[in-house]
Amino acid sequence: MKIVIIGAGAWGTALAVSAAANPLHQVVLCVRSADQLHHLQSHHQNPRYLPGIMLPVALAFASLDDYERPDGAVACADLIMIATPMSALRQMLARLRSVVCPVAWLCKGFEAPISGPIGLMGHEIQTQIAPCLSVGMLSGPSFAAELARGLPAALVAASVHAQVRQALVAAFHGPALRVYASDDIVGVEVGGAVKNVLAIAAGLCDGLGLGHNARAALITRGLAEMTRLGVVLGARSETFMGLSGLGDLVLTATGDLSRNRQVGLALAAGQTLTQAVTRPGAIIEGVYSARTVLQRAACLGVATPITQSVVAVLDGHITPQQAMASLMGRDPAPELG
């Protein structure tokens, strides 16, 4: 199976490493920078995103300038993975709109609004830009560094197309990575987007020293918030009890490798948002999509108090202390409300 992964950040590189461990696969990692391409080819390391990890000799590299040539990597791919940030997904889908093989993405979030009051999820962008593509998403609780080291993980391959789900499972299921299939791409995408925002809230909670009880309550109510929004958008509620919902939320809200949680910790420590997001090679998707999640929920009449508090902190309207106090001061309500 020939797998092309576009984007050599932490996640794209880690997934390429995982797939290349299968001797039956040919894996090509496409990069944007000529300097990065030269370094990868020469040293088989990606020190900016995955320091200390040697990349397999079987892993091939190509530049984005060359990948669309008639004889290039994409032309003969069996599966194309887009491993760019959410902000670049629209552009990449436009460039790939005529390919015939399955296309899937790794980025999690809502796109910032382009025309109109709301931003879109990945599958909604694809419907606009490249409706003929067969697409999906790979998501779930996973840190790139652990995946690249071959530590056990489990992910969800989500698509309405059976052939896309099958291609994702065939490409990435292996001894250290278990891949489950789901046809609920809406639920998987909502889970991947909202959990990043909730992880910022968990970081605020931990940074303020509010304790494990408070963190557990925040995660649980955050899951309810995620589910409410997802169901209104057309997802199945049970999806949020799986890997792409509860699983990803727990990992991102509690793990020290979570960049979104680290932002919350930094803000609670008194750093500005600019200081909190200034990390080499880091894309903090929760910061990028928090306002868009809130806008989408507001347009649908869905209450998202945790997201609302996170956005208020990010915008500098309230302090982390005020955000936590506001959440604790909400009126009593039924647990499932």
N, C-alpha and C positions, 0 to 999 in steps of 0.2 A: 504494500500500500504506500503510495506517495503522498506525503503530508507536507503542505506548505504552511508555515506559521509566519504571519506578517507582523513584525514588531518584536524587537529584541530587548524589551524591558524585563523586569524580574519574572513576571508571569509567563510571558511568551518564551523566554529562555528556559525556564523550569519545565514547562510542558514539552518543549522540544527535547530536553534531556530525557524526560520520562519516556516519550515516544521512541526516541532513538535507541533505547535499551532493548527494544524488540528487533531482532535481526531481520525480520520479514518486512520491516518498514524502511522506506527512504524518507528522511526528514530534512527539509530545507528551511532554514531560519533566515527570513528576509529582513534586512536592516536599512535604515534611512541614511546613515552617515558613512561616508567612505572611510573615515578614520576608524570608526567602530568595526566596519567590515574587515579592514586590514588587521586590526588587533585580534578579532575573533579567529581569523584564518591563521594568524601567526602564533597565537598563544593558546587558543582554545580555552579562554577564560573570559568572563564578562564582569570585571572587577567593580564596575559602577553599580550594577544591580544585584549580582550574586558573588560577592567577594569570597575567595577561598575555595570555590567549586570548579573543578576541572570539567570541561565539557567533553563528551565522548568523541572519539576520533571519527565515528560513523556519521556524526552530525555535519551537514553541509551548510554553507552560508552563501547568500546572494544579496545584491543591492536592490533596493526598491526601483532604481533607475532601469534595471535590467529584467525585472521579474515579469513584465508584461510583454516581452518580445515573443514573437510566434514560436520560437524554440525555447522560451524561458520556462521557469519553474511552474508558473500557474497554468500554462497551456496543457500540461500533461498531469496535473494534480488529480488525485482521487478525493482530496479533502483540503479545504482552505480554512485556516483559522485566523481570525483578526484579533490581534493582541495589542491593539492601540488603546489609548484612553477613550472614554466615552465621547469626548469632544471631537474625535477624529473618525468616529464610526460612519457618519453620513458620507464623508469624502471617500472612505474606503469602499463602502457599498456601491457608490456611484461608479468607481473604477472597476468594480468586479461585476457589474450588472449583467454582462453577457456570458459569464462562465457557465458551464453546464454541470460542474460537480457541486456537491454540497458545500455550503459556506456557513461557518459558525463564528461566534465572537465570545470573548472572555470578559469584556468590560462590563461593569455593573453600575447602573445609575439611570437617571433621567437626563436627557439632553437639555441644555439650556434653551429656553424659548427662542425660536427664530422668527416665526411669523405667527402672531396670536399670543394668547395669555398663558399657554401651557407648553411645557417641554414633553418630549416623546420618549418612550422606551424603544429599545433596539428593534423589536419586531414591527413597531409602528413606523419607524424610520424606513425600514426595509420595504414596507408596503407602499410608501410614498416614492422611494428612490429606485428600487429594483424589484418590482413585484413578481418578476418571473423567476427569481432565485429561489432555490430550496435552502432554507436557512434554519439555524438553531442556535443554542447557547449552551456553553459548558460552565457550570457554576457549582458552588458548594463550599464547605468549610475547609480551607486550605491556605497555608502560607507557602509562598513560592520557595523559600529557602529549604523548607522541610521536604517539599516535593522533589526538588533537585537533588537532595541527599538520599532519595530513595526511601524515605520514611513512609509508613502506611497512611493512606488517605482514601476518601470516598467522595465522588462528585456525582452530579446529575447532568445527563445529556437531555436537554429539553428541546422539543420541536413538534410541530403539528405533522411533520412529514416522517413517516416510519423509516424511509431510507436515510434520512439525516441522523436520526437516533442510532440506527444500526451502524452508520459510518463512524460516529463518535465513539461508540462502544468498541468497535473493531480497532480504532486507532489508539485508544488510550487505556482500555481495560488491561490490567496486567497483574503480576504478583504483588506489587506494592500499591497499586491504584485500582480501586473498585469503582466502576462506572454504572450507575443506575439510569434507567430511561424514564422519561416523563413526557406526556404530550401537553402538559400545562405550562407552556412557555410564559404566559402572563404571570402566573404565580411565581415561577422561578425568577423572572426579571424583577418583579416587585420585591421579593425577598432580598435579592442581591442589592437593590438600590437602597431600600429603607434600612437595612441592617447597618450600613455604613454611617448613616445619620445617628442611629441609636448607639453605635459604638462611641461616637463623640460624646454623647450624653453619659455613657458609662465611664468614660475617661474623666469627665467633669466630676462625677460622683466619687470616683476613687481618688482623684486629685484633691478633693476637699476633705478626704478622710472620713466619709460618712459610713463606712463599714460594709461588710458583706451582706447584711440584711437589706440595706438600701439598694445595693447593686442587684440583688436577686429580684427585688420588687420592680426595679427599673427594667430589667430584662424581660420579666414576665408581662408587665404592662406594655412594654415596647412590642412584644410579640402580638398582643391583642391589637395594638395600633396598626401594625403591619398587615395583620389579617383583615381588619376592617377595610383598609384601603384596597387590598388585593381583591377581595370578594366583590366590591363595587365595580372594580375594573374588569371583572369577569373571570377571576381565578377561582380555583377550588380551595376551600378552607383547609382541607387535609394537606395540601402542598406545604403549608406553613409549619406543619409539625414535622417536616422532613429535613433533609440535608440542606436544601437551599433556603429554608426558613429558620427554624429553631437551631439547626446545626451551625449554620454560618453565623447567626446572630451570637450564639454563645462564644464561638471562637473569636470573633472580631471584637466583642465587648469585653473579653477577659484576657486575651492573649497579649503578651508584651510585644510581639512582633506586629501587632495591628497598628498601622499608621494612623487610622482614624481615632483609635483610642488614645494614641500618643498626643494627638492634637488636643483632645479634651483634657488630658493631664497637663499639657503645657499651658492651656488657657486658665485652668484652675490654679496654676502656680503663678499667675500674674503676667504671663507673656501676652503680647499682642497677637492677633491672628497672623499678621505678616511673619512674625518670629516663629510662630507655631508651625507654619507650613513650609518654612525654609529648610528643607532637608534635601541633600543631593539625590537626584534621580527619583524623587518621590512625587507621585500624583495622589492627592488626597481626595478620592472620589466623593466622600461624604460632604466635604466642604463645597465641592463643585456642584453637587446635586441637591443639597439640603433645601435651598429655596424653591427649587423646581418641584420637589416632592411636596412641599407645603402648598405651593400654588395649585398643583394637581388635586390635592386633597380638598382644598378650599373650594375649587370649582365644582367638586362632586358633593360637597356638603359633608365630608367625612372629618370627624374630630381627630386631630393628631397633636395632642398637647405636648408630647415630648419633642416631636419635631419642631413645633412652634417655639418651644423654649430654646432649643439648639440654635435655630435661626436668629432669634433675638440676641443670643450671646455672640454669634458670629458677626452680626451687624453692629455690635457694640451698644445695643439698646439697654441691655441689662447685664449684670455681672453673673458669673457662675453661681455665686451664693444666692442671688435673687432668683435664678432659674430653678434651683433645687427647692427653695422655699415656696415658690409659686406652685410647683408640682405637688408638693406635700400639702399645700393649702387648698387644693381643689375640693369641691363638695363631695360628700360620700355618694357612691354609686354602686349598682350591682357589679360583681366581679366580671361578668361576661359582657358588660356594657361598654 
